[in-house]
Amino acid sequence: MFTSCFWRNGASRTILRGWLVAVLLLGLILSGCGQTEGATNEGELSGTITVSGAWALYPMMVRWGEEFQALHPAVEFDISAGGAGKGMADALAGAVDIGMVSRAIHQEEIDQGAFWVVVTEDAVVPTINANNPHLARLQAQGADQATCEAIWMGQIETWGEVLGDASVSDEIHVYTRSDACGAAETWAAYLGDYRQEDLQGVAVYGDPGLAEAVIQDPLGIGYNNLNFAYDADSGQPVSGLQVLPLDQNGNGQIDGDENVYTTKTDLMAAIAAGRYPSPPARGLNLVTNGKPGGLTLAFIRWVLTDGQQFADETGYIPLTEAQTQTELTKLE
């Protein structure tokens, strides 16, 4: 027999040993093929996930990163805010694994390879100074969509025009965002067929910067993402800020279902129930350059499933089961 003949010759035994070593090495190589990218030899996820973009999603992403890292200690995160425009640009350029984008995805971005999933919801709210001399009247009356449009289009210049009171001559000091961001795009879309560059006002960088500008100006008005308008611990408006209620039915007063601004919890419930206009209620997106894979895919899947339990307590609106399934299907 062939095998017996092999063993009768020393040279043949040497050849056989070499052949067995080669087979073993080949087996080891093949056993490594097909492992999930970003996994160690033991199957544990490892690597670094880089993220940049929307201020709106930044607090939530930090929380998700902490919780995911607790489950997978070999995974590290590099997360930075800078506006939705930066998140989109970084993702499409391959500068980061994930871009945080807090606005609708544009067709030209889709054409460049943008792939996105909605991961949670929040809203943009108009903010005024807590020491505005007309605060009580503004909170009782609110402002309808047409009034907000006229403010940011430069057509209304005094608080008297907002209140319908010619005796009030105090100027409105309007603030907007200088960085390309989802909050500005979302607010512009609520006002009408506008984009961020159409908004008038003193341009300020970032959500925290815009909030601080209004806090420092008793006659100021701006807009902020939900989590920068309300305090994370107390749920009350950030010290020095108040939210200007939106008069949705245009009857000149805040009544019934419109009175949802007292605490962050109240407003979150209204957004979840569809009682806050959309926009400025909106979905928040994670964007990748093409469909994600490996470690990035594993993390996004976790965000859409187990990660949703952290949304509410972090100040965001979790996705419904139907919404979650829709987004998971996109990843298949």
Steps between C-alpha positions, in 0.01 A plus 500: 500500500601855433507598868710201605749569221535858633603378844766257372719789384661765731485771235136417450436542874663845485280597207193372687585704810541812283168428333322464836645830625379672184152356547491616863610851404241514225233394748598777739486758221162381380358496852577872525315582179147629542553646848311822559718803437585659832499173691782339696597133468256422782215669311491807727446828318798732491618813324421870489181661371541863393197729500441870426213732428175635641490665840143368526615140507827549687373437858316188388800369307726550802258295712474227238878488475535459875241223519638313198854522635382359832383192309808491274802641688730452199295752298595867519312808382619835365192726498494870415228757429524767234164515325308273265681641197834392640363157586376447146820631340722289727298184437501542121874576502575191709647720775271332755308174516171668591360849445227636728246688286197668656309592185358344187758340270532687170484324164845625401639332814325175416653521152845524664442180696335616824328212678298583810277361769275694737600415857291731723289816496508846657395852402614857450334768715507882485671646806481842666672660796349421840517871583320618189289795619194352326553137607160440660310631198719307257448175690123551507472606136784309338595551137350333196694376200443818297633717784811283540557517125477879504747520791773294331434656159557848645142616444416544871739713701331573835341295776195725464444357152505150646253597772283716278564793732623820334597645840784247532805621308769265634709359216524129435859379492499195275765227519571207270773242445829562319590131457323278248257319726182299517333735748520792258387289203211359702395841630521648149280219368241574769494867401432419136687403184833618639852375565741596777664775294165679473471560874576854616669591826833507679673171420641305795694172501348188649198418713667605827616827342154588370341427838760715676444790259130508586572458873719811487242712312162585664357588158651201322330214317654185358431129457654195660489125491290355780795392712663843489180686588418290807720402793588129501456457876200715590314481170432873531614752237871577525566778749459834321288351217131449439335319212267714289181295452378438147141607434412218263138587434571872455233621743735735683535298819657182633223262600414133521754266344730793413605547865783246499810702587517509880751213528702288261288199598182682394647596164644153438157348561345745254761417234448125548122546471528718188371813678804707408532608135738315269723674422634613745451153650736276301684170482873489572722299267823305500667523158769282345670499163314208350335223699703437817678177586711344773526684830304801376210279396504317833483828689217647289297179538546525878391867495178402321426216743643492852622859474146638477449443873735791574326756275224613732719546807755694292231740380408352162196325359563130430384348175179300488521129423383567145760772450772277641411215267500734200851620579632149575366381166709767326814342648433154356 
